[in-house]
């Protein structure tokens, strides 16, 4: 995906790893305000990389890779 900042790419990687991200959980490690994270998340939603959920954002179900456990 092009046009994303390094932080947005990292946020997307975290969301893919955990299935969802929360504003407050991202602001501290990135050392930015919650408002900055919300802007990043809104940009990712505009790119259709994330979807909005109450309190955060999630990877769209179609983007999740389900692993079959044997």
Secondary structure, 3 states (H helix, E strand, C coil): CCCCCHHHHHHHHHHHHHCEEEHHHHHHHHCCCHHHHHHHHHHHHHCCCCEEECCEEECCHHHCCCCCCC
